Amino acid sequence: MSGHSKWSTIKRKKGALDAKRGKIFSKLAKEITVAARLGGGDPSGNPRLRAAIAAAKEENMPKENILRAIRKGTGEEGGGSALEEVYYEGYGPEGVALIVESLTDNKNRTVADVRHLFAKFGGSLGEPGCVAWMFDKKGVIVFEGVDEDTLLEAALECGAEDLQNTGGQLEVLTDPATFVEVKEALEAKGFKPVLAEIQLRPKTTVSITEEERAQKVLKLVEMLEDHDDVSNVFANFDIPDKIMEALM
């Protein structure tokens, strides 16, 4: 689907993330802290923490920042206990389903801000569960410029569930619990991903082929992603790559 994966890789290629490096580090640190609080500070026994650390390393987050975030989660350093993971669901322009993943120390503030952004850009915040049934949680490892058959064989050997060709990108899908292991095994075989993360994958998509309509959807997603309390935004839009690149 031409949604989350391609939106993320296009932003990376255009350097849109570089200008927000400090904000990215802050969000990564939050995820590491919560993962350590929920599953302990040992990455070998905590798949979520391993994935969070891997994501931080991909962004060249300093080692000390990573260790500090882990210590906050385990209680060795103050400041991490108040964070809570909350998901918000709703519909954006063109009937696009959206799930907003947040880590917040003030749910009232965050829900008010998220509701305001939905309304501002022509959407509406819904009740919990209103769109969650449209998504499956998967580990997603994205590659470009590699042979599909070769990657498929290697991916299955490494424990992946499936490989999807989305046109220009090959997406290896894994169980979230084995995501880090599959990614590391593929890297050991010489495959370098352009994107690797845990995603909520839509079962069906909403096709948007007009630039003006696509702009409304992407603007809402961008503003939600820019919020300090928001870790990730997942949506079921399907927008042609050419339009997405033009609007970045």
C-alpha positions as CSV (number, residue, x, y, z in Angstrom):
1,M,0.0,0.0,0.0
2,S,1.2,3.5,-0.8
3,G,0.6,4.7,2.7
4,H,2.8,4.7,5.8
5,S,5.9,3.0,4.3
6,K,6.2,5.2,1.3
7,W,5.3,8.3,3.1
8,S,8.1,7.6,5.6
9,T,10.7,6.8,2.9
10,I,9.9,9.8,0.8
11,K,10.3,12.1,3.8
12,R,13.7,10.5,4.5
13,K,14.9,10.9,0.9
14,K,14.0,14.5,0.9
15,G,15.7,15.2,4.2
16,A,12.5,16.3,5.9
17,L,13.4,14.4,9.0
18,D,16.9,16.0,9.4
19,A,15.4,19.4,10.2
20,K,13.5,17.8,13.1
21,R,16.3,15.7,14.6
22,G,15.8,16.9,18.2
23,K,12.1,16.1,18.1
24,I,12.8,12.7,16.6
25,F,15.3,11.9,19.5
26,S,12.7,13.0,22.0
27,K,10.0,10.7,20.6
28,L,12.5,7.8,20.3
29,A,13.5,8.3,23.9
30,K,9.9,8.2,25.0
31,E,9.4,4.9,23.2
32,I,12.5,3.4,24.8
33,T,11.5,4.5,28.2
34,V,8.0,3.0,28.0
35,A,9.3,-0.2,26.5
36,A,11.8,-0.5,29.3
37,R,9.2,0.2,31.9
38,L,6.8,-2.4,30.6
39,G,9.2,-5.2,29.7
40,G,12.4,-4.5,31.6
41,G,15.7,-2.9,30.7
42,D,17.3,-6.0,29.1
43,P,16.8,-5.9,25.3
44,S,17.5,-9.6,24.9
45,G,14.3,-10.4,26.8
46,N,12.3,-7.4,25.6
47,P,11.4,-7.4,21.9
48,R,9.8,-4.0,22.0
49,L,12.9,-2.5,23.7
50,R,15.1,-4.1,21.1
51,A,13.0,-2.6,18.3
52,A,13.1,0.8,19.9
53,I,16.9,0.7,20.4
54,A,17.3,-0.4,16.8
55,A,15.2,2.5,15.6
56,A,17.2,4.9,17.7
57,K,20.5,3.6,16.2
58,E,19.1,4.0,12.7
59,E,18.6,7.7,13.5
60,N,22.2,7.9,15.0
61,M,20.8,8.7,18.4
62,P,23.7,9.0,20.9
63,K,24.4,5.9,23.0
64,E,24.1,7.9,26.2
65,N,20.6,9.2,25.2
66,I,19.5,5.6,24.7
67,L,20.9,4.4,28.1
68,R,19.4,7.4,29.9
69,A,16.0,6.6,28.4
70,I,16.3,2.9,29.5
71,R,17.3,4.0,33.0
72,K,14.2,6.3,33.2
73,G,12.0,3.3,32.2
74,T,13.5,1.0,34.8
75,G,13.3,3.6,37.6
76,E,17.1,4.1,37.9
77,E,16.7,7.7,36.8
78,G,13.7,10.0,37.4
79,G,11.3,11.3,34.8
80,G,10.0,8.3,33.1
81,S,7.2,6.9,35.2
82,A,4.4,9.3,34.1
83,L,4.4,8.4,30.5
84,E,1.4,6.4,29.2
85,E,0.8,4.8,25.8
86,V,-2.6,5.9,24.3
87,Y,-4.1,5.2,20.9
88,Y,-6.6,7.6,19.2
89,E,-8.8,6.5,16.3
90,G,-10.8,8.4,13.8
91,Y,-11.5,9.4,10.2
92,G,-9.7,12.0,8.1
93,P,-10.6,13.7,4.8
94,E,-11.9,11.3,2.1
95,G,-13.0,8.8,4.8
96,V,-9.4,7.8,5.5
97,A,-9.0,5.7,8.7
98,L,-6.4,6.9,11.1
99,I,-4.8,5.5,14.2
100,V,-2.6,7.9,16.3
101,E,-0.1,6.3,18.6
102,S,1.0,8.6,21.5
103,L,3.1,8.6,24.6
104,T,1.9,11.2,26.9
105,D,2.1,12.4,30.5
106,N,-1.2,14.2,30.2
107,K,-4.0,12.4,28.4
108,N,-6.5,15.3,28.7
109,R,-4.0,17.7,26.9
110,T,-3.2,15.1,24.2
111,V,-6.7,14.1,23.3
112,A,-7.8,17.8,23.1
113,D,-5.0,18.6,20.7
114,V,-5.6,15.5,18.6
115,R,-9.3,16.2,18.4
116,H,-8.6,19.8,17.4
117,L,-6.3,18.7,14.6
118,F,-8.8,16.1,13.2
119,A,-11.5,18.8,13.2
120,K,-9.2,21.5,11.7
121,F,-8.4,19.3,8.7
122,G,-11.8,18.0,8.0
123,G,-11.7,14.8,10.0
124,S,-13.3,13.5,13.2
125,L,-12.0,11.7,16.3
126,G,-13.9,8.5,17.0
127,E,-14.4,6.1,19.8
128,P,-11.8,3.5,20.7
129,G,-12.1,0.5,18.3
130,C,-13.8,2.4,15.6
131,V,-11.1,1.7,13.0
132,A,-8.6,-0.6,14.8
133,W,-10.3,-3.6,13.2
134,M,-9.1,-2.3,9.8
135,F,-5.4,-2.8,10.8
136,D,-3.0,-5.6,11.6
137,K,0.2,-5.1,13.6
138,K,3.3,-6.2,11.6
139,G,7.1,-5.7,11.5
140,V,7.9,-4.0,8.2
141,I,11.3,-4.0,6.6
142,V,11.5,-2.0,3.3
143,F,14.1,-2.5,0.6
144,E,14.8,-0.8,-2.8
145,G,17.0,-1.8,-5.7
146,V,17.2,-5.6,-4.8
147,D,16.1,-8.7,-6.7
148,E,12.6,-9.7,-5.5
149,D,13.2,-13.5,-5.8
150,T,16.6,-13.3,-4.0
151,L,15.1,-11.2,-1.2
152,L,12.1,-13.5,-0.8
153,E,14.2,-16.6,-0.4
154,A,16.4,-14.9,2.1
155,A,13.5,-13.4,4.0
156,L,11.7,-16.7,4.4
157,E,15.0,-18.3,5.5
158,C,15.3,-15.6,8.2
159,G,11.8,-16.2,9.5
160,A,9.7,-13.5,7.7
161,E,6.0,-14.1,7.0
162,D,5.7,-12.5,3.6
163,L,7.1,-10.1,1.0
164,Q,5.0,-7.6,-0.8
165,N,6.0,-5.6,-4.0
166,T,4.4,-2.2,-3.8
167,G,6.0,-0.9,-7.0
168,G,9.5,0.4,-6.4
169,Q,9.6,-1.0,-2.9
170,L,9.8,-4.5,-1.5
171,E,8.3,-4.8,1.9
172,V,9.2,-7.8,4.1
173,L,6.6,-8.5,6.7
174,T,7.2,-10.2,10.1
175,D,5.6,-11.0,13.3
176,P,6.3,-8.0,15.6
177,A,8.0,-10.3,18.1
178,T,10.6,-11.5,15.6
179,F,11.0,-8.2,13.8
180,V,14.4,-7.3,15.1
181,E,15.8,-10.9,14.6
182,V,14.6,-10.9,10.9
183,K,16.0,-7.5,10.3
184,E,19.4,-8.3,11.7
185,A,19.5,-11.6,9.9
186,L,18.8,-9.9,6.5
187,E,21.4,-7.3,7.2
188,A,23.9,-10.0,7.9
189,K,23.1,-11.4,4.5
190,G,24.0,-8.1,2.9
191,F,20.5,-6.6,2.5
192,K,20.3,-3.0,3.7
193,P,16.8,-1.7,4.4
194,V,15.7,1.9,3.7
195,L,13.0,1.6,6.5
196,A,12.4,-0.8,9.3
197,E,9.7,-0.4,12.0
198,I,6.6,-1.9,13.6
199,Q,3.5,-0.7,11.8
200,L,-0.3,-1.0,11.9
201,R,-1.0,-2.2,8.3
202,P,-4.4,-1.5,6.8
203,K,-6.4,-4.5,5.5
204,T,-8.0,-2.3,2.9
205,T,-7.1,1.1,1.5
206,V,-8.8,4.3,0.3
207,S,-7.5,5.4,-3.1
208,I,-6.9,9.1,-3.5
209,T,-5.8,10.2,-7.0
210,E,-6.5,13.9,-7.0
211,E,-3.7,16.2,-5.7
212,E,-5.9,18.6,-3.9
213,R,-7.6,15.8,-1.9
214,A,-4.4,14.1,-1.2
215,Q,-2.9,17.3,0.1
216,K,-5.7,17.5,2.8
217,V,-5.0,14.0,4.0
218,L,-1.2,14.3,4.1
219,K,-1.5,17.7,5.8
220,L,-3.5,16.1,8.6
221,V,-1.0,13.2,9.0
222,E,1.9,15.6,9.0
223,M,0.4,17.9,11.6
224,L,-0.4,14.9,13.8
225,E,3.1,13.5,13.4
226,D,4.6,16.8,14.4
227,H,2.8,16.9,17.8
228,D,5.2,16.3,20.6
229,D,3.1,13.5,22.2
230,V,2.5,11.6,19.0
231,S,4.9,8.7,18.2
232,N,3.3,7.5,15.0
233,V,0.3,7.9,12.7
234,F,-1.1,5.0,10.7
235,A,-3.6,5.5,7.9
236,N,-5.2,3.5,5.1
237,F,-4.7,6.0,2.2
238,D,-3.4,4.9,-1.1
239,I,-1.8,7.9,-2.9
240,P,0.3,7.6,-6.1
241,D,4.0,8.1,-5.4
242,K,4.2,11.0,-7.9
243,I,1.5,13.0,-6.0
244,M,3.1,12.2,-2.6
245,E,6.5,13.4,-3.8
246,A,5.1,16.5,-5.3
247,L,3.4,17.4,-2.0
248,M,6.4,16.9,0.2
